[in-house]
Structure formats: C-alpha cells, structure tokens
Amino acid sequence: MKTLTPFPLLWGIKNHLISLADRAMTSLPPRENQKNPPVENSSAKPKYSLVIKDKGLTARLTGKASLECNLAEIRKAVTTIIRDAGVKHGLDVSRLQKALEILAKGEKIEDVIIARGTLPQPGRDAEIKVLAELSAQRIGSIKEDGHVDFKDKGPVPVVEPGTELARLIPADRGKPGMDVRGRKIKPPKVRLLRFDKGQGVRLKEDGLLCVADRTGIFNRPDEETFEVLEIMIVDGDIDYHTGHVEFPGMVQVHGTVLSDFHVHSKGLLANELEPGSEVIAEGDVAVQGGVMGATLETKGKLTARFARDSRIKAKGDVVIENEVVDCKIETEGRLILTHHEGRIVNSSVKATLGVEVPEIVSSGSEISSIVIGPRPEYLEHLTRVKIRLEKLGKERTNLIEAIQAQTEELETTEDELRDILANLKKTSQPDEKTNLITQVHMIKPLRENLLEGVKAGKDRLYEMEYEEQRMTEEIKKLEEVIPEGAVCLDVIKKASASTEIRGPRSAITLNNSRSSFTACELATKANESDAKKYYMKISDLRTKASRKSP
C-alpha cells in the first residue's frame, strides 16, 4: 500500500484579498426590489473534516474547497488533517488523490473512505479427536420406545499398551489486525484445550498425542481427561466368594451385587443391586436390571431399568427406564424416565436441572415430592468460582506487567551484549579484550535468566488464560439454571393429587390430578420498588418435552 507523502506548498495572498473584497460587498445594504437569490460565495473558507468510523477501521473525508484553492494548497491542508488525526495505516493514495482533484474543482466530497484498517484474521478453537472406541459409547442406548438396550453389544472394548487414544489439535490464535491509527486489533479469542492425563495413559509428541500405557477399558470422564481403566470382571455375583470389592478401575459384574455387600470402584456395570447393597463410584454406573433397596452414590451418570426403595445420589443425570418407587434421589443433573409408561411413585426427588417423567403418583399417606432448581450449596459454589476468577484476573494483570518489565530488561541486556561484542571485534588491545570478555561472561548468565523468566512467565500466562476459560465456562453453565423459569418439571401424562412441587423459593401442592403440564418457578412484583415474589407456575406441557407413545 502506498503511503501519503506531504508535498511542499506555496501560499499566496490572493484568497485573502478576495475574501476581504467579498466581505465588503456583502456588508452593503441590499438593493430594493432585488429578486435574484444570493449567489453562493465561491471564495468561502475551505472546510475539511476527517472522521474515524467503524471502530477505527475507516477514515472518511468530507469537505469542500473554494475555487481559488489550488491542488497543492488542498493537499497540504488535507495532509495536515490526516496527520493530526493520527492516521498511519491503510491509506489509499489513489482514492485520496481522486478526492483532492474533486475538491480542486470546487466540488463537495462527503464520507469518502481514504484509509481502511486491516481486520484481524480469526483463529480456530482447539479440538480433540478420539482415535479409539470409548467404553461409554457401549453402556446402553435409549431406543425409540423408551427402553434402554443393554443387549447385543459384545464384549467391553479393551485397548492394549501403545494404542493411540486421542489427538489434540492445538488452537490457532489467528492474526491481529490494525486500525487506521496503527493500533493492533486482537483477533477473537479461541478456546484452549489440553490433555488432563488420567490413569493408565501417557502423552507423546509434546503433549499432543494420548496413548494407552496398559491394557484396560478406554474411558473419557470429561472432555479433556482420558484414562485406561483396569478391568475387574466378576463371572457371577458379588457374594461371600468374592467379598466386598474395592477396585480403582472398572468393575463388570456378570451377576448381582447381593445384600450387605459393597462395591467401591471407578465405574460399575452390573445386572442388579439387591436390598442392602452399596455402590460408590467415581464414574458412571449402569445397571441392566433394577436398583432394589440399595444405596448408590456416583460422581457420574446412573442408568438403570428401575429403582425401588433406594437412596441414590449422582452428579450426572439419572436415567431410569420404567419406574422409581419409594426412592430418595438427589442429582445435580436431570432425572429422566424414558419409557412412555414410566412413573415416579411416592418418591422424593431433588434434581438441579429438572425432571422429565410421564406420570407422578402420590398414594395414601405417602406423597411424591419433586424439588427442581439450584440448592443453596450450588449457589455457594458459584460464588466461590466467581471469586477465584476475579483473583486470577488480578494475578494475570500483575504477571503481564512483570513479563513486560523482564522483556524490556532483556532487550536492554541484549543491546549491551551486542555493543560489547562489536567492540570486541574492533579492539586489538589485550587488556581491553580481556575486560570486554569478562563483561560478556557476566552478562550472558543474566541474559539466560531473563530468557527463562520471560518464557516461564508466558507459559504461566497461557495456563492462566486456560484456567480463566474453564472457570468462565463453568460459571456460564452454573448460571444457566438460576434465572426464573430456567429449570422445569415436565409431566407428559399426569400427576396425581397431593404431589408436591418445589423450587428454590416457592412450592405448590396439587389439590387435584393434573394432566400433561410443565411446572417452573417464576417471579413477579407489583411495582419496580417491590421485592420479587416467587411462585410455582403450572402451564401446558412444553412442546420440546412431549413424547409420542409407541
């Protein structure tokens, strides 16, 4: 792109004399009965303006010159305006020249773009490509009729040492742009990812490739964590022959966890859980049959055919096929009953993200209580994350300042080193050479320390940016359920009288049976100055929650 070069100009007094004469003529009293309209003063003082628009990406020239102004005079005046506006980048010399020529003819120009900034080039989010089959893909799928299909899946997929599990494609941060004043425009932020190495895996290729380090089940507990779990296969029941099972990997039981026995493991696949059994899992639990009279706690997702007289806690969703009877369920996710005849009977449910069920039954002295929305501890966790994010932001600002100071010191040190080396080449005096060499030996370690410090600072800055992104994403996810009406109970068929529905700040008990509805907590206030009053609103079933019976 050509740059504008100011031209030397000569200023005459012609315009000044003409202007004085015009002012003298216009000060005379008007002639009587003058019918002709006044003629525009062709020698009026030229006016130019340059406006920076479009967030600094365009410089637009507007103006009109008198006929007495020559091209050189106009160019000088416009050049001064451009310089005063600080326009340094993207000047279109050709368009500017055409605009000047139009002005020299005495014509007006308006909003002529004479400079354009450079838009930043967007980058690309980081991506993780899974290269092997995941065990989670085989735990069971929900069929169209609502049944969970646990059959005909074959053996659990096993990986061997050296198997490539996943590859990380790093983010491309893009390229910065520049506005017409020469200031950098940052490209849009991209999402950063990194492997969080779990058990049984190792990282290769500078952390970009995750491979199995042992034989086991390939598992992905979250987006960035991959692990290979050791497998414990029990060809029968968990009983007196096996004893209690405490295993750091995946437990696959080809039978039932019998009464009074427990399984503590990373994950569990079992046929059934009998009354009095206990399961504590770090990951997902899949029960092909029922959870009957058991105590179950998982930090993952629970999938089962039915649950009766059980105590269940889960961080993930609880997906039950047929029915929940006389249970207490707490989940930080959703409770979903998948079959079109599925029902909750005389049970207490607390589901942070909501409930979807065909039918709720409250019979006799027992009732079903459904609590939806965030609990106090949920909101406390959100507050803690926000405080951590704010603190991290301050640390990041301080780190940027420290890196800048070290970078400047490094540049000064390298300049000194270059000067010393240049003088060393020039001198032939032994004493001076010795002195200069001594200085080099003194400066080089300082330079190395500064280089290491700047690199470590930039690495930490990357980590901070990554942590900020994860916390921001967590806050967004947590805040999604806070607004009124964000979390709902969807009853596809009906709920019987006496069913209790609660939100964080309101509750309602159904006086009569109610068919096909959505319940959610809303707020109202009579005046702007009044405090909000919360209530549980019951309305027609949301379209997205309705299901067609098979």
C-alpha positions in Angstrom: 0.0 0.0 0.0 1.4 3.4 -1.0 1.8 6.0 1.8 1.0 9.6 1.5 3.9 11.9 1.2 3.3 15.6 2.0 4.1 17.9 -0.8 5.8 21.4 -0.3 3.2 24.1 -0.8 3.2 27.9 -1.6 0.6 30.0 0.0 -0.4 33.3 -1.8 -2.4 36.2 -0.6 -4.9 36.1 -3.4 -7.6 34.3 -1.4 -7.1 36.7 1.5 -7.7 39.8 -0.8 -10.7 38.2 -2.5 -12.2 37.3 0.9 -11.8 40.9 2.1 -13.5 42.3 -1.0 -16.4 39.8 -0.7 -17.0 40.8 2.9 -17.0 44.4 2.0 -19.6 43.8 -0.8 -21.8 41.7 1.4 -21.8 44.4 4.1 -23.6 46.9 1.7 -27.4 47.3 2.2 -29.4 45.2 -0.3 -30.9 46.8 -3.3 -34.6 47.4 -3.2 -36.9 45.0 -5.1 -33.9 42.6 -5.6 -35.5 39.4 -6.9 -32.4 37.3 -7.7 -31.4 34.8 -4.9 -28.0 35.4 -3.3 -25.1 33.6 -5.1 -23.1 31.2 -3.0 -19.8 32.6 -2.1 -17.3 30.7 -4.1 -14.4 32.0 -2.2 -15.6 30.9 1.2 -13.0 29.5 3.6 -12.5 25.8 2.8 -13.7 23.3 5.4 -12.5 19.8 5.7 -13.2 17.1 8.3 -11.8 13.6 8.8 -13.9 11.1 10.8 -12.7 7.8 12.1 -15.5 5.3 12.0 -16.3 1.6 12.1 -14.4 1.0 15.3 -11.3 2.6 13.9 -11.3 0.6 10.6 -12.1 3.5 8.2 -11.1 7.2 7.9 -13.7 9.2 6.0 -13.0 12.6 4.5 -15.7 15.3 4.0 -15.2 18.8 2.7 -15.4 21.5 0.1 -12.7 23.9 -1.1 -13.1 27.3 -2.7 -12.4 27.6 -6.4 -9.4 29.8 -5.5 -7.6 27.0 -3.7 -5.2 25.1 -5.9 -4.4 21.4 -5.7 -1.2 21.9 -3.7 -3.0 24.0 -1.1 -5.8 21.5 -0.7 -3.3 18.6 -0.5 -1.3 20.4 2.3 -4.5 21.2 4.3 -5.8 17.6 4.0 -2.4 16.1 4.8 -2.3 18.1 8.0 -5.8 16.9 8.9 -4.7 13.3 8.3 -1.6 13.7 10.3 -3.4 15.4 13.2 -6.0 12.5 13.2 -3.2 10.0 13.7 -3.9 8.0 10.5 -0.9 5.8 9.9 -2.2 2.6 8.4 -4.2 1.6 5.3 -4.1 4.9 3.4 -5.4 4.6 -0.1 -3.3 7.0 -2.0 -5.3 6.6 -5.2 -8.7 7.4 -3.6 -7.1 10.3 -1.7 -5.7 11.7 -5.0 -9.1 11.5 -6.7 -10.8 13.2 -3.7 -8.2 16.0 -3.8 -8.9 16.5 -7.5 -12.6 16.7 -6.9 -12.0 19.3 -4.2 -9.8 21.3 -6.5 -12.7 21.6 -8.9 -14.7 23.3 -6.1 -17.0 20.3 -5.7 -18.0 18.8 -2.4 -17.0 15.3 -1.2 -18.7 13.5 1.6 -17.7 10.5 3.6 -15.0 9.4 1.2 -13.0 6.5 2.6 -9.4 7.4 2.2 -8.0 4.7 4.7 -9.0 1.3 5.7 -7.7 -0.7 8.6 -6.9 -4.4 8.5 -9.4 -6.8 10.1 -7.9 -9.5 12.4 -7.8 -13.0 11.0 -10.0 -15.3 13.2 -8.3 -18.3 14.6 -9.6 -21.8 15.3 -10.6 -23.5 18.5 -8.6 -26.3 19.8 -10.0 -29.8 19.1 -9.6 -33.3 20.5 -10.1 -36.2 18.1 -10.8 -39.5 19.7 -9.0 -42.3 17.9 -10.3 -45.4 19.7 -13.7 -46.7 20.8 -14.9 -45.4 24.2 -16.4 -47.7 26.8 -19.1 -45.0 27.5 -20.4 -45.5 24.0 -21.3 -49.0 24.8 -23.1 -48.8 28.2 -26.5 -48.6 26.7 -28.7 -46.6 24.4 -32.3 -45.4 24.6 -34.5 -46.9 21.9 -37.4 -45.2 20.3 -39.9 -46.9 22.6 -38.0 -45.7 25.6 -36.4 -49.0 26.5 -32.7 -49.0 27.3 -30.9 -51.5 25.2 -28.2 -53.3 27.1 -28.1 -56.4 24.8 -26.0 -57.5 21.8 -23.1 -55.2 22.4 -20.4 -57.8 22.6 -17.5 -57.6 25.0 -16.4 -54.3 26.5 -13.8 -52.8 24.2 -10.3 -53.2 25.5 -7.2 -51.2 24.4 -3.6 -52.5 24.6 -0.5 -50.6 25.6 0.7 -48.2 22.8 -2.8 -47.8 21.4 -3.3 -44.2 20.2 -6.4 -42.9 22.1 -6.8 -39.3 21.2 -5.0 -36.4 19.4 -5.1 -32.8 20.4 -5.2 -30.2 17.6 -4.0 -27.0 19.2 -5.8 -23.8 18.8 -4.8 -21.3 16.1 -4.9 -17.9 17.7 -5.3 -16.1 14.4 -3.5 -12.9 13.4 -4.1 -9.4 14.8 -5.4 -6.7 12.6 -4.7 -3.0 12.7 -6.9 0.1 12.8 -6.2 3.2 10.7 -4.3 4.8 13.6 -1.8 1.8 13.6 -3.2 0.2 16.8 -3.4 -3.6 16.9 -6.8 -5.2 16.9 -6.9 -8.6 18.7 -8.5 -11.5 16.9 -11.5 -13.2 18.6 -10.5 -15.4 21.5 -10.2 -19.1 20.7 -10.9 -22.0 23.0 -7.9 -23.6 24.5 -7.7 -27.3 25.4 -5.1 -29.6 26.9 -4.9 -33.2 27.8 -5.5 -33.9 31.5 -3.7 -37.2 31.8 -5.7 -39.8 33.7 -4.5 -43.2 35.0 -3.1 -45.7 32.5 -2.2 -43.3 29.8 0.9 -41.3 28.7 1.4 -38.3 26.5 3.6 -38.1 23.4 4.5 -35.5 20.8 4.8 -32.7 23.3 1.5 -33.5 24.9 -0.5 -33.7 21.6 -1.0 -37.5 21.5 -2.5 -39.6 24.2 -1.7 -43.3 24.2 -2.6 -46.3 26.3 0.1 -47.3 28.9 -1.6 -50.6 29.9 -4.3 -53.0 28.9 -7.8 -51.9 30.0 -11.0 -50.0 29.2 -10.6 -46.7 27.5 -12.6 -44.1 29.3 -13.2 -40.4 29.0 -14.6 -39.0 32.3 -14.6 -35.4 30.9 -13.8 -33.5 27.8 -10.0 -33.3 28.3 -9.4 -36.4 30.6 -8.6 -39.8 29.1 -7.8 -42.9 31.1 -7.3 -46.6 30.6 -9.1 -48.4 33.5 -8.0 -51.7 34.8 -10.8 -54.2 34.4 -12.1 -56.5 37.1 -14.6 -59.0 35.7 -16.7 -61.0 38.1 -18.3 -64.0 36.5 -21.2 -64.2 38.9 -22.4 -62.3 41.9 -20.7 -60.2 44.5 -21.2 -62.5 47.4 -19.3 -64.4 50.1 -17.0 -65.9 47.4 -15.8 -62.5 46.2 -16.3 -60.5 49.3 -16.5 -56.7 49.2 -15.0 -55.2 46.1 -12.8 -52.1 46.3 -11.1 -51.6 43.0 -9.5 -48.4 41.4 -10.7 -49.4 37.9 -13.9 -50.6 36.2 -15.8 -53.4 37.7 -18.0 -55.6 35.5 -20.3 -57.9 37.4 -22.0 -60.7 35.3 -24.4 -61.1 38.1 -25.9 -59.2 41.1 -24.4 -57.2 44.0 -26.0 -59.2 46.8 -27.4 -57.8 50.1 -24.9 -56.4 52.6 -22.0 -56.3 50.0 -20.4 -53.2 48.6 -18.6 -52.2 45.5 -16.3 -49.1 45.6 -14.8 -48.5 42.1 -14.2 -46.1 39.3 -17.2 -47.4 37.4 -19.6 -50.3 37.6 -21.6 -52.5 35.2 -23.9 -55.0 36.9 -27.1 -56.9 36.4 -28.8 -55.9 39.6 -28.3 -54.3 43.0 -30.1 -56.2 45.8 -31.5 -54.7 49.1 -28.8 -53.6 51.5 -26.1 -53.5 48.8 -23.9 -50.4 48.4 -22.2 -48.8 45.4 -19.8 -45.9 45.5 -18.4 -44.9 42.1 -16.2 -42.2 40.7 -17.7 -42.6 37.3 -20.7 -43.9 35.5 -22.9 -46.8 36.8 -25.0 -48.9 34.5 -27.4 -51.5 36.0 -29.1 -53.7 33.4 -31.9 -54.6 35.8 -33.1 -52.9 38.9 -31.7 -51.0 41.9 -33.6 -52.5 44.7 -33.2 -51.3 48.3 -29.7 -50.2 47.6 -27.6 -47.2 48.5 -25.8 -45.8 45.4 -23.6 -42.8 45.1 -21.8 -41.8 41.9 -19.9 -38.8 40.5 -21.0 -39.8 37.1 -24.3 -40.8 35.4 -26.6 -43.6 36.5 -28.6 -45.7 34.1 -31.0 -48.5 35.3 -34.1 -50.3 34.3 -36.0 -49.4 37.5 -35.3 -48.2 41.1 -37.2 -49.2 44.2 -36.8 -48.3 47.9 -33.3 -47.0 47.2 -31.1 -44.0 48.1 -29.4 -42.5 45.1 -27.0 -39.6 44.7 -25.5 -38.6 41.4 -23.6 -35.7 40.0 -24.7 -36.6 36.5 -28.1 -37.4 35.1 -30.2 -40.3 36.5 -31.8 -42.1 33.6 -34.4 -44.8 34.6 -36.4 -46.7 32.1 -39.6 -47.9 33.9 -40.3 -46.6 37.4 -39.0 -45.0 40.5 -40.8 -46.3 43.6 -40.3 -45.3 47.3 -36.9 -43.8 46.5 -34.9 -40.8 47.6 -33.0 -39.4 44.6 -30.6 -36.4 44.5 -28.9 -35.4 41.3 -27.0 -32.4 40.1 -28.2 -33.2 36.6 -31.7 -34.3 35.4 -34.0 -37.2 36.4 -35.4 -38.7 33.2 -37.8 -41.6 32.9 -37.5 -42.9 29.3 -40.4 -45.3 28.8 -43.8 -43.9 27.8 -45.3 -45.7 30.8 -42.6 -44.6 33.2 -43.6 -43.2 36.6 -42.4 -41.8 39.9 -44.3 -43.3 42.8 -44.2 -42.0 46.4 -40.7 -40.8 46.0 -38.6 -37.8 47.0 -36.6 -36.2 44.1 -34.2 -33.3 44.1 -32.9 -32.6 40.6 -30.9 -29.4 39.9 -31.5 -29.4 36.2 -35.1 -30.6 36.2 -37.3 -33.7 35.8 -39.0 -35.3 32.8 -41.5 -38.1 33.6 -44.7 -39.4 32.0 -46.5 -39.9 35.4 -46.2 -39.0 39.0 -48.2 -41.0 41.6 -48.9 -40.0 45.2 -50.9 -42.6 47.0 -52.3 -42.9 50.5 -50.3 -41.3 53.3 -47.2 -41.2 51.0 -46.6 -38.5 48.5 -44.2 -37.7 45.8 -42.1 -34.6 46.3 -40.3 -33.1 43.3 -37.7 -30.3 44.0 -36.1 -28.6 41.0 -33.5 -25.9 40.6 -30.3 -25.0 42.4 -29.9 -25.6 46.1 -28.0 -23.2 48.4 -24.8 -25.1 48.2 -25.0 -24.8 44.4 -25.2 -21.0 44.6 -22.4 -21.0 47.2 -20.2 -22.9 44.7 -21.0 -20.4 42.0 -19.9 -17.6 44.3 -16.6 -19.3 45.1 -15.9 -19.8 41.4 -16.5 -16.1 40.6 -14.2 -15.1 43.5 -11.4 -17.4 42.1 -11.9 -16.0 38.6 -11.6 -12.4 39.9 -8.5 -13.2 41.8 -7.0 -15.0 38.8 -7.7 -11.9 36.7 -5.7 -9.7 39.0 -2.8 -12.2 39.1 -2.8 -12.3 35.3 -2.6 -8.5 35.1 0.3 -8.4 37.5 2.0 -11.2 35.5 1.6 -9.3 32.3 3.3 -6.3 33.8 6.2 -8.5 35.2 6.7 -10.1 31.8 6.8 -6.7 30.1 9.4 -5.4 32.6 11.5 -8.5 32.1 11.2 -8.2 28.3 12.4 -4.6 28.4 15.3 -5.6 30.6 16.1 -8.4 28.3 16.1 -6.1 25.3 18.5 -3.7 27.1 20.8 -6.5 28.1 20.9 -7.8 24.5 21.7 -4.4 23.2 24.6 -4.1 25.7 25.8 -7.6 24.7 25.7 -6.6 21.0 27.7 -3.4 21.7 30.3 -5.3 23.7 30.7 -8.0 21.0 31.0 -5.3 18.4 33.7 -3.5 20.4 35.5 -6.8 21.0 35.8 -7.3 17.2 37.2 -3.8 16.8 39.8 -3.7 19.5 43.3 -5.1 19.3 44.4 -4.2 22.9 44.8 -7.3 25.0 43.7 -5.6 28.3 40.6 -4.1 26.6 39.8 -7.5 25.1 40.1 -9.2 28.5 37.8 -6.6 30.0 35.2 -7.0 27.3 35.3 -10.8 27.5 34.8 -10.6 31.3 31.7 -8.4 30.7 30.4 -10.9 28.2 30.7 -13.7 30.7 28.9 -11.6 33.3 26.1 -10.6 31.0 25.4 -13.9 29.4 24.0 -15.6 32.6 21.9 -12.6 33.2 20.5 -12.9 29.7 19.8 -16.6 30.1 18.0 -16.0 33.3 15.9 -13.3 31.7 15.1 -15.5 28.8 14.0 -18.3 31.1 12.0 -15.8 33.2 10.1 -14.5 30.1 9.4 -18.0 28.8 8.2 -19.2 32.2 6.0 -16.1 32.5 4.5 -16.7 29.1 3.9 -20.3 29.9 2.1 -19.4 33.1 0.1 -16.7 31.2 -1.1 -19.5 28.9 -2.1 -21.6 31.9 -4.0 -18.6 33.4 -5.8 -18.0 30.2 -6.8 -21.7 30.0 -8.0 -21.6 33.7 -10.0 -18.4 33.1 -11.7 -20.1 30.1 -12.6 -23.1 32.1 -13.9 -21.1 35.0 -15.9 -18.8 32.7 -17.5 -21.8 31.1 -18.3 -23.3 34.5 -19.9 -20.0 35.6 -21.9 -19.9 32.4 -23.1 -23.5 33.0 -24.0 -22.8 36.6 -25.8 -19.6 35.8 -28.0 -21.2 33.2 -30.2 -22.7 35.9 -30.5 -19.6 38.1 -32.9 -17.4 36.1 -36.6 -17.9 36.8 -38.2 -20.5 34.6 -34.8 -21.9 33.5 -35.4 -25.3 35.2 -38.7 -27.2 34.8 -40.7 -30.3 35.8 -42.2 -31.8 32.6 -45.1 -34.2 33.3 -46.0 -35.8 30.0 -49.2 -37.7 31.1 -50.4 -36.8 34.6 -49.6 -36.2 38.2 -51.9 -37.2 41.0 -53.3 -35.0 43.7 -51.1 -34.3 46.8 -47.9 -34.3 44.6 -45.6 -31.6 45.9 -43.6 -29.4 43.5 -40.8 -27.2 44.9 -38.4 -24.7 43.6 -35.6 -22.8 45.4 -38.1 -20.2 46.8 -41.6 -21.4 46.2 -43.8 -24.5 46.3 -47.2 -25.8 45.3 -49.2 -28.9 46.2 -51.6 -30.3 43.6 -55.1 -30.3 45.0 -56.4 -32.4 42.1 -54.9 -34.6 39.5 -53.3 -32.7 36.7 -52.7 -33.8 33.1 -49.8 -33.0 30.9 -48.1 -29.9 32.2 -44.8 -28.0 32.8 -44.1 -26.5 36.2 -41.4 -23.9 36.8 -40.6 -21.2 39.3 -41.2 -17.6 38.2 -41.1 -14.2 39.9 -43.5 -11.2 40.0 -43.7 -7.8 41.7 -46.4 -5.2 41.7 -44.0 -2.2 41.4 -40.4 -1.8 40.4 -39.5 -0.9 44.0 -41.1 -4.0 45.4 -39.2 -7.2 46.3 -39.8 -10.1 43.9 -42.4 -12.7 44.9 -41.8 -16.2 43.7 -44.4 -18.7 42.7 -44.6 -22.1 41.0 -46.3 -21.7 37.7 -48.1 -24.6 36.1 -48.8 -24.4 32.3 -49.4 -26.5 29.3 -46.6 -29.0 28.6 -43.7 -27.6 26.6 -43.5 -28.8 23.1 -40.0 -30.0 23.4 -40.8 -32.1 26.4 -43.8 -34.0 24.8 -43.3 -37.6 23.6 -45.3 -39.7 21.3 -46.4 -43.0 22.6 -45.2 -46.0 20.6 
